[in-house]
Amino acid sequence: MSRRQDVLAGHLSANPAQNDAVAPFPTSARAHRQLPRFDATLMERYMDPSHLLKEEVYAVFREHPELLVKELEALSKEEHRELVRRCLRALLASGQSPLTLLASDPRRYFYLGELMSLVDLSLTVKMGVQYSLWGGSVLNLGSEEHRRRYFDAIDRFDLPGCFAMTELRHGSNVAALQTEAVLDVETDEWVIHTPDDGALKWWIGNAAEDGLAATVFARLKVPAASGRRELDDHGVHAFVVPLRTAPGRLAPGVDIQDCGYKVGLNGVDNGAIRFTHVRVPRGALLDRFASVDRAGRYSSPMPSAAKRFAATLGELTGGRVGLTAGSLGVLKGGLTIAIRYSAQRQQFGPGGAAPEVAVLDYPSQQLRLLPALATAYALTFAKDALVDKYVEMKRTRDEALTADVHSLSAGLKAYTTGFTAATLSVCRECCGGHGYAAVNRLGALRSDHDIFQTFEGDNTVLLQQVAGLLLKEYRDSFRGSPLAASWSYLRAALGDALPANPLLAHDTTPRHLRDPRFLISALRHRTARMLHTVAARLRKHTRRHGAFKAWNRCLLHLLDLARAHIESVALESMYAGVQRCNDPDCRSSLKALADLFALSRIHADILFRNDDYLSPEKAKAVKRMVESLCGELRGVAVALVDAFGIPDHILRAPIGLASAQHDPYGEYLAATGWET
């Protein structure tokens, strides 16, 4: 019997002593080429140029340790909500001005949300509601008069507010919202009304307890120009509507009910709102894209209702950027806990007097965690590129750039939050039973983060938006129209999509497999190939079944196309980041992470083999290279999560603390009440 069979027999044996004696000895990272050790502080500074903001913000919580509760899920929703308010007020008292940052320095604003995600994800969401959504809607959809009236009070949290878009019956389909805003010409007021239970505003953050006002999305209706009694419906617009006359006192005609306990984020006071003929002044309309005069005449600077609606929603992309940043913060925290734990946790060994082996030395553990770590780095570079585009979009108002940011923010939000949700479960499993302990936070992070896949647009809907824009660019490319930045690779990629290069399909040398030109071309090829085929399928099915059924028949292909596009953009962003890194040791690790990110995607997607882009022997070589890169990165894995720069007092998971590398059980035992 071979040694492998001996090991398996030992595991299956009923004799515990025999199991210990023949436990397997995994392939050690020492069997692979070693990456040079790098200074984690240098890597942190490179990846995180806003580290001074991190130090300022995290110092607030170091000075107020009572705000850092280790088991938030043990609090009642009322206790948790009060804790979140105290955290936000402490942050504001320290001199932070979130709405000012959103308006003048969005990079720092989005980074602030990422930092807060590991303090308490409820705090991140509370801030997002107050500043990105409530404040952002006033700033981006209103006039200068609205800005002057509300800015300071929103920034100081003196005017807590809500973003009342989602209804009980309608969420992602914003155009179908039912809440009405009817102009009473005689009194020069809007009458805000909930026509039926399906139009109740639902899951509205800040509504249950704190919100004094809300941006309410409602159907704008004015008397028909013909003088008839009918109303002209101009579609969904945004209005500022008071909810309370004072804390705890509802405004006339406003009824609010608490949505109660949720699966997570119980520090956010979600509520349901009914409006019964609530009157607000005509100036309550946020009128950047449409206005109504004293006589009830509607006008808009936009050439069509579709353009106006798209411009209105386009101004709200900042919420998706913020969710991407917050999700990345959670992803980095989960990987920090799991990788540090796996590096110090000993399990089995070769037997005899030999010591047990760290769990992270097992290839199976490496394959679960290290491609995820590579993805976290890739998505960080992609997020930074998105934020840069967002800042440029706000500066220039360029139409093509706006479309690019809309697509990229939708795609990155969907991809990042979906990947983070899946990875948190992997991290929990990789930490064994200790990952199930509430004090180690993985369960709470998983539960709190889960709704990020639904916030600001369901991920499946957002990915369809990305696919739709890709198809539009594909059609436009044949008309000679310029491609926006994130899609500019498609022109060259489409030309190379057919056929695959037969020489490259058989090249299995490590130099070739880790050549960025090959890896970028491979992901470009996949996106272009999928775009080409889905466009052809849509044309065929549309002729037979109509546009709606054709889209539905191609839906799964369209979702895969959107994900492939985001992975291609992320890889190119990461390789650009590798080139910008001046420290050679840091650059070596970043290059290995980028290679692993790309190769793991190529290995996982059967398209490359079906399309003859990879020969069978090359597919096997890709798999071996993925395993080899995991082995190389094992030696610097702890340094790579250290470079995320999450202090122990913020991470608060005993098995994942930096100090746990030297004393793995001291903090853990103390957190569970044991005296040592």
ZABANU-285581 format. One record per residue (C-alpha): x, y, z; residue in one letter. Coordinates in steps of 0.5 Angstrom, whole numbers, padded with zeros to 4 digits, always signed. Example, Ala and Ser with C-alpha at 12.3 -4.5 7.8 and 13.67 -1.06 7.14 Angstrom:
REM ZABANU-285581
+0025-0009+0016a +0027-0002+0014s 
//
This chain:
REM ZABANU-285581
+0000+0000+0000m +0003+0007-0002s +0004+0012+0003r -0002+0016+0001r -0006+0010+0002q -0003+0009+0009d -0005+0016+0011v -0012+0015+0008l -0013+0009+0012a -0010+0012+0018g -0016+0018+0018h -0021+0012+0017l -0019+0008+0023s -0023+0008+0029a -0016+0008+0033n -0015+0016+0035p -0008+0014+0037a -0006+0011+0030q -0010+0017+0026n -0004+0022+0030d +0001+0017+0028a +0000+0017+0021v -0003+0024+0020a -0001+0027+0013p +0005+0031+0012f +0003+0037+0007p +0007+0040+0001t +0011+0045+0004s +0012+0052+0001a +0019+0051+0002r +0018+0046-0004a +0017+0052-0008h +0021+0058-0011r +0021+0063-0005q +0018+0070-0006l +0023+0076-0003p +0020+0078+0004r +0018+0085+0004f +0017+0091+0009d +0009+0090+0010a +0009+0098+0012t +0012+0100+0005l +0007+0095+0002m +0001+0099+0006e +0004+0106+0004r +0004+0104-0003y -0003+0101-0003m -0006+0106+0002d -0004+0113+0000p -0009+0116+0005s -0006+0112+0011h -0006+0119+0015l -0014+0119+0015l -0013+0112+0018k -0009+0114+0023e -0014+0119+0025e -0020+0115+0025v -0018+0109+0028y -0015+0114+0034a -0022+0116+0036v -0024+0109+0037f -0017+0107+0041r -0019+0113+0045e -0026+0111+0046h -0025+0103+0047p -0032+0103+0050e -0035+0104+0043l -0032+0097+0040l -0036+0092+0042v -0034+0085+0041k -0040+0081+0040e -0045+0086+0037l -0050+0081+0035e -0051+0080+0043a -0054+0087+0043l -0061+0089+0042s -0063+0093+0036k -0064+0099+0041e -0058+0098+0044e -0054+0097+0037h -0057+0103+0034r -0055+0108+0040e -0048+0105+0040l -0048+0107+0032v -0050+0114+0034r -0045+0115+0039r -0040+0112+0034c -0042+0117+0029l -0042+0123+0034r -0035+0121+0036a -0033+0121+0029l -0036+0128+0028l -0033+0131+0034a -0026+0129+0032s -0027+0134+0026g -0029+0129+0021q -0034+0132+0016s -0036+0127+0012p -0041+0131+0007l -0035+0136+0006t -0031+0130+0004l -0036+0127-0001l -0037+0134-0004a -0029+0136-0004s -0025+0130-0004d -0029+0124-0005p -0023+0119-0005r -0022+0121+0002r -0030+0120+0003y -0030+0113+0000f -0024+0111+0004y -0027+0113+0011l -0033+0108+0009g -0028+0103+0008e -0025+0104+0015l -0031+0104+0018m -0033+0097+0016s -0029+0094+0021l -0031+0098+0026v -0038+0096+0025d -0042+0095+0019l -0048+0098+0021s -0044+0105+0022l -0042+0104+0015t -0049+0104+0013v -0051+0109+0017k -0046+0114+0014m -0048+0112+0007g -0055+0113+0008v -0054+0120+0012q -0048+0122+0007y -0048+0118+0000s -0056+0118+0000l -0059+0123+0003w -0054+0128+0003g -0052+0126-0004g -0059+0126-0007s -0059+0134-0004v -0053+0136-0007l -0053+0132-0014n -0060+0133-0015l -0062+0139-0012g -0060+0147-0014s -0056+0151-0010e -0061+0154-0006e -0062+0146-0003h -0055+0146-0002r -0055+0152+0002r -0061+0150+0006r -0059+0143+0008y -0051+0142+0007f -0049+0144+0014d -0054+0141+0018a -0054+0134+0014i -0046+0134+0015d -0047+0135+0023r -0052+0130+0023f -0057+0135+0026d -0061+0134+0020l -0061+0126+0020p -0065+0124+0014g -0067+0118+0009c -0067+0116+0002f -0074+0114+0001a -0074+0110-0006m -0075+0103-0005t -0082+0101-0004e -0086+0094-0002l -0088+0092-0009r -0082+0095-0013h -0074+0096-0011g -0070+0095-0017s -0075+0097-0022n -0075+0105-0020v -0079+0107-0026a -0085+0103-0024a -0085+0106-0017l -0092+0108-0015q -0092+0114-0009t -0095+0120-0012e -0093+0128-0012a -0099+0131-0015v -0098+0139-0016l -0104+0143-0012d -0104+0149-0017v -0108+0153-0012e -0104+0152-0006t -0097+0152-0010d -0096+0145-0006e -0094+0138-0008w -0099+0133-0005v -0094+0127-0003i -0099+0120-0002h -0098+0113-0002t -0104+0110-0006p -0104+0103-0004d -0100+0098+0001d -0095+0096-0005g -0093+0103-0005a -0091+0104+0002l -0083+0106+0003k -0080+0100+0005w -0073+0098+0009w -0071+0106+0009i -0065+0107+0013g -0065+0112+0019n -0073+0112+0018a -0075+0108+0024a -0072+0113+0029e -0067+0118+0027d -0070+0121+0020g -0073+0128+0021l -0073+0129+0013a -0073+0124+0007a -0071+0125-0001t -0077+0121-0003v -0078+0119-0010f -0085+0119-0013a -0089+0120-0019r -0089+0128-0021l -0096+0129-0023k -0099+0136-0026v -0105+0138-0029p -0106+0137-0036a -0104+0142-0040a -0110+0141-0044s -0114+0144-0038g -0118+0137-0038r -0118+0134-0031r -0113+0129-0032e -0106+0129-0029l -0100+0129-0034d -0095+0124-0031d -0088+0126-0032h -0085+0120-0028g -0081+0119-0022v -0077+0125-0019h -0074+0127-0012a -0077+0131-0007f -0075+0133+0000v -0081+0131+0005v -0081+0132+0013p -0082+0126+0017l -0082+0129+0024r -0083+0136+0027t -0078+0134+0032a -0074+0127+0035p -0080+0122+0036g -0086+0127+0033r -0088+0125+0027l -0090+0130+0022a -0098+0130+0020p -0100+0125+0015g -0093+0121+0016v -0094+0114+0019d -0087+0110+0020i -0087+0103+0023q -0080+0100+0025d -0078+0094+0020c -0076+0090+0026g -0070+0085+0027y -0066+0083+0021k -0061+0078+0019v -0056+0083+0020g -0054+0091+0021l -0059+0091+0027n -0055+0098+0028g -0059+0101+0023v -0066+0104+0024d -0070+0101+0018n -0077+0103+0017g -0083+0103+0013a -0087+0110+0011i -0094+0111+0009r -0095+0118+0006f -0103+0121+0007t -0103+0127+0003h -0097+0130+0006v -0096+0137+0003r -0090+0140+0002v -0088+0147-0002p -0087+0147-0009r -0079+0148-0008g -0079+0141-0005a -0078+0138-0012l -0070+0137-0013l -0070+0141-0019d -0063+0140-0022r -0066+0136-0028f -0073+0138-0028a -0077+0144-0026s -0085+0146-0025v -0087+0153-0025d -0092+0157-0021r -0097+0155-0026a -0096+0148-0026g -0092+0148-0033r -0086+0142-0033y -0080+0143-0036s -0073+0140-0037s -0066+0141-0039p -0066+0134-0042m -0068+0132-0049p -0072+0126-0047s -0075+0123-0041a -0071+0117-0042a -0065+0122-0041k -0067+0125-0035r -0069+0119-0032f -0062+0116-0033a -0059+0123-0031a -0062+0123-0024t -0060+0115-0023l -0053+0117-0026g -0052+0122-0020e -0053+0117-0015l -0047+0112-0017t -0043+0115-0011g -0047+0110-0007g -0045+0104-0011r -0038+0106-0010v -0038+0107-0003g -0041+0100-0002l -0035+0097-0006t -0031+0100-0002a -0034+0098+0005g -0035+0091+0002s -0027+0091+0000l -0026+0093+0008g -0030+0087+0010v -0026+0082+0005l -0020+0085+0008k -0022+0084+0015g -0024+0076+0014g -0018+0074+0010l -0014+0077+0015t -0017+0073+0021i -0017+0067+0016a -0010+0067+0014i -0007+0069+0020r -0010+0064+0024y -0008+0059+0019s -0001+0061+0019a -0001+0060+0027q -0006+0054+0027r -0002+0047+0028q -0005+0041+0025q -0002+0034+0024f +0005+0033+0022g +0009+0027+0019p +0009+0023+0026g +0015+0021+0031g +0018+0027+0034a +0017+0032+0028a +0012+0038+0030p +0005+0039+0027e +0005+0043+0021v +0001+0050+0020a -0005+0049+0017v -0003+0054+0011l +0002+0049+0009d -0003+0045+0006y -0004+0046-0001p -0012+0045+0000s -0012+0051+0005q -0007+0055+0000q -0012+0054-0006l -0018+0056-0002r -0015+0063+0001l -0009+0065-0003l -0013+0066-0010p -0018+0070-0005a -0013+0074-0003l -0010+0076-0010a -0017+0078-0012t -0018+0082-0006a -0011+0086-0008y -0014+0086-0015a -0021+0089-0013l -0017+0094-0009t -0013+0097-0015f -0020+0096-0019a -0024+0100-0014k -0018+0106-0014d -0019+0106-0021a -0026+0107-0021l -0026+0112-0015v -0021+0116-0020d -0026+0116-0026k -0031+0118-0021y -0027+0124-0019v -0026+0126-0026e -0033+0125-0028m -0035+0130-0023k -0030+0135-0025r -0032+0134-0033t -0039+0132-0033r -0037+0128-0039d -0042+0124-0042e -0038+0118-0044a -0034+0118-0038l -0041+0118-0034t -0043+0112-0038a -0037+0109-0036d -0037+0110-0029v -0044+0108-0029h -0042+0101-0032s -0036+0100-0028l -0039+0102-0021s -0045+0097-0022a -0041+0092-0024g -0035+0093-0019l -0041+0093-0014k -0044+0087-0016a -0038+0083-0017y -0034+0085-0010t -0040+0084-0006t -0042+0077-0009g -0034+0075-0008f -0034+0078-0001t -0040+0074+0001a -0038+0068-0002a -0031+0069+0001t -0033+0070+0008l -0036+0063+0008s -0030+0060+0006v -0026+0064+0011c -0031+0061+0017r -0030+0054+0014e -0022+0055+0014c -0022+0057+0021c -0026+0051+0023g -0030+0051+0030g -0026+0057+0032h -0029+0061+0026g -0036+0059+0029y -0035+0063+0035a -0038+0070+0035a -0032+0073+0038v -0028+0072+0032n -0033+0076+0028r -0033+0072+0022l -0041+0070+0023g -0043+0077+0024a -0039+0080+0018l -0042+0075+0014r -0049+0077+0016s -0048+0084+0016d -0045+0084+0009h -0050+0080+0006d -0055+0085+0004i -0049+0089+0000f -0051+0084-0005q -0058+0087-0005t -0057+0095-0003f -0056+0100-0009e -0059+0095-0014g -0059+0087-0014d -0053+0084-0016n -0056+0080-0022t -0060+0087-0024v -0053+0091-0024l -0049+0086-0028l -0055+0086-0033q -0054+0093-0034q -0046+0092-0035v -0048+0087-0040a -0053+0092-0044g -0048+0097-0044l -0043+0092-0047l -0047+0091-0052l -0049+0098-0054k -0041+0099-0054e -0041+0093-0059y -0046+0096-0063r -0043+0103-0063d -0036+0100-0065s -0038+0098-0072f -0041+0105-0073r -0034+0108-0072g -0036+0111-0065s -0031+0112-0060p -0030+0107-0054l -0030+0109-0047a -0024+0108-0043a -0026+0101-0039s -0029+0098-0046w -0023+0101-0050s -0020+0094-0050y -0026+0091-0054l -0024+0094-0061r -0017+0090-0061a -0020+0084-0057a -0026+0083-0062l -0021+0083-0068g -0017+0077-0064d -0023+0073-0061a -0023+0068-0067l -0019+0064-0068p -0014+0063-0062a -0007+0063-0064n -0005+0055-0064p +0002+0056-0062l +0000+0060-0056l -0005+0055-0054a +0000+0050-0053h +0006+0054-0050d +0006+0051-0043t +0013+0055-0041t +0013+0058-0034p +0015+0065-0037r +0009+0065-0042h +0004+0063-0037l +0006+0069-0033r +0007+0074-0038d +0002+0079-0037p +0001+0080-0044r -0001+0073-0045f -0006+0074-0039l -0009+0080-0041i -0010+0078-0048s -0013+0071-0045a -0018+0075-0041l -0020+0080-0046r -0021+0074-0051h -0026+0071-0046r -0030+0078-0046t -0030+0079-0053a -0031+0072-0055r -0037+0072-0050m -0040+0079-0053l -0039+0076-0060h -0043+0070-0059t -0049+0073-0054v -0050+0079-0059a -0051+0073-0064a -0056+0069-0060r -0060+0076-0058l -0060+0077-0065r -0063+0070-0067k -0068+0070-0061h -0070+0077-0062t -0073+0075-0069r -0076+0069-0067r -0079+0071-0060h -0078+0079-0059g -0073+0083-0055a -0076+0081-0048f -0076+0073-0049k -0069+0074-0052a -0066+0077-0047w -0069+0072-0042n -0066+0066-0046r -0059+0069-0046c -0059+0072-0039l -0054+0067-0036l -0049+0068-0041h -0050+0076-0040l -0049+0075-0033l -0042+0071-0035d -0040+0076-0040l -0041+0082-0034a -0037+0078-0029r -0032+0077-0035a -0031+0084-0037h -0030+0086-0029i -0025+0081-0028e -0021+0084-0035s -0022+0091-0032v -0019+0089-0025a -0013+0085-0028l -0011+0091-0032e -0012+0096-0026s -0007+0091-0022m -0002+0090-0027y -0002+0098-0028a -0001+0098-0020g +0005+0093-0021v +0008+0097-0026q +0008+0104-0021r +0011+0100-0015c +0018+0102-0014n +0020+0097-0008d +0022+0091-0012p +0020+0086-0006d +0013+0089-0006c +0013+0089-0014r +0015+0082-0014s +0009+0080-0009s +0004+0084-0013l +0006+0081-0019k +0005+0074-0017a -0002+0076-0014l -0004+0079-0021a -0001+0072-0024d -0005+0068-0019l -0011+0072-0020f -0011+0071-0028a -0009+0064-0028l -0014+0062-0023s -0020+0065-0027r -0017+0062-0033i -0017+0055-0030h -0024+0056-0027a -0027+0058-0034d -0028+0052-0039i -0029+0057-0045l -0022+0057-0046f -0021+0049-0047r -0028+0049-0051n -0025+0055-0055d -0019+0052-0056d -0015+0057-0053y -0012+0052-0049l -0010+0045-0051s -0011+0040-0046p -0003+0040-0044e -0003+0047-0043k -0010+0047-0038a -0006+0042-0034k +0000+0047-0034a -0004+0053-0032v -0007+0048-0026k +0000+0047-0024r +0002+0054-0024m -0004+0056-0020v -0002+0051-0015e +0006+0053-0015s +0004+0061-0014l +0000+0059-0008c +0006+0055-0005g +0010+0062-0007e +0005+0066-0004l +0005+0062+0003r +0011+0065+0005g +0009+0072+0005v +0001+0071+0006a +0002+0074+0013v +0006+0080+0011a +0000+0081+0005l -0005+0081+0010v -0001+0085+0015d +0000+0090+0009a -0008+0092+0010f -0006+0095+0016g -0012+0093+0020i -0010+0095+0028p -0012+0089+0033d -0017+0094+0037h -0021+0095+0030i -0020+0088+0028l -0022+0085+0035r -0022+0078+0033a -0018+0074+0038p -0016+0068+0033i -0014+0074+0028g -0010+0079+0032l -0003+0080+0030a -0001+0079+0037s -0004+0072+0036a +0002+0070+0032q +0006+0070+0038h +0001+0068+0043d -0005+0065+0040p -0010+0063+0045y -0009+0069+0051g -0014+0074+0048e -0018+0068+0046y -0019+0065+0053l -0020+0072+0056a -0025+0074+0051a -0029+0068+0053t -0028+0069+0060g -0023+0064+0062w -0018+0067+0067e -0010+0065+0065t 
//
